[in-house]
Amino acid sequence: MYTEEQLRKYPYFAKILEKNSLDIILDTLTGIVSRGYILGFVRSLIAEGIPFTFAMLDLDNFKFINDTYGHHVGDGVLIGVAHDLAQYLDGYGVAGRFGGDEMLIVNLRDLTVEQKKPFLDGFYHNDTVLRKNIDLENCRPFITGTIGCASFPENATDYDSLFALIDKTLYRGKTKGRNCYIYYREDMHRNLEIQKIAKHGLYTMLHEIGQQFRGGGETLSEKLHAVSGILFSELRISELYYTGKRGIMHAVGNPDVEEIVNDIGALMSEDIYSANSFRKIEYVSPVFYEVLRKWQVETVLIVRIGAGKETLGYLICAEPHSLRIWQEDESALLFYLANLMEFHIRLTGEEIPE
């Protein structure tokens, strides 16, 4: 994909190309710079004291694409994203493949916070690189990604420290729901540690939810309030909603919320439904759709409460101003809570409050 003409603009690559062919520099699948040479480029810029912005892009849910469509489609996604990435950076930066679905970005133009924000925004808008469908044979997967970013020498003055910053900011973006970017800011991220972000494994969170639910009072309302703190923290949601059989949606943290969503069941061919495109919701559940539009919701996760064919209600995460991608462990937490509620209802005969 990259040509000799494009790479010879940079002294590091020009020197290599004096004695070697272009093929040894490029990743064989994607056509962008391979891992060893993109990292060598970064180290050369640091050694020469040339300022640059460094970022890592991690495609969201890439394993799901491979598992759903096959590895040939996954390869097509990588090739398509790499092409768009190189095109977006043309003239002021270079893209390389770090490994798997992770790509590295070296930007020699946008160095200040004021410059980095529009640069990173640009990945996500106008079908540039992310948040778009990639046209492949027999399918059009929707592609999103998470980016961590830092600059030399503003944020770090050596390679190891700089790479640690983009790694931490990338991980922070993943914990915020993915499909976003984080650029390093000293005031916000100085004490950020991956070990602290990741300290709670799924088992630990499920255990905490179970303990809080069982000891959180007698009624379902009391139990939901007891577990809400954990859920808000771990799922990074602003509110948790629920419905009973009549389809009246209430909020755990706000007693004033009361919305009719009695057609939500039409979405639920399975026990869990998530989306950040609402075309299906608009078509099959127009009442629920109008509620989402009223609240400016951009992403939703729904879990059925019930067993067998009987539905007792739904748990709903509906986040405004967010295009997050719901992860498997996040869905698992909500599914576990729905099971706890279903068991409590069967045991006590109490219905979901509406």
Protein Blocks (a to p, Z undefined) as FASTA:
>chain_A
ZZfklmmmpmklmmmmmmmcfklmpcfklopacfklmmmmmmmmmmnopacdddddddeh
klmmmmmnopklmmmmmmmmmmmmmmmmgopaccddfbhjbccdddfkbmbfklmmmmmm
mmmgghlmgopacddehiacdddddddddddfkloccfklmmmmmmmmmmmmmmnngaia
cdddfklmmmgcfklmmmpcfklmmmmmmmmmmmnojbfklmmmmmmmmmmmmnopabdc
dddfkopacdfklmkbccdffklmmmmmbfbdcdfbfklmmmmmmmlmmmmmmnopabdc
dddedehjbcfbdcddddehiabdcdfklmmmmmmmmmmmmmmmmmnopacdZZ
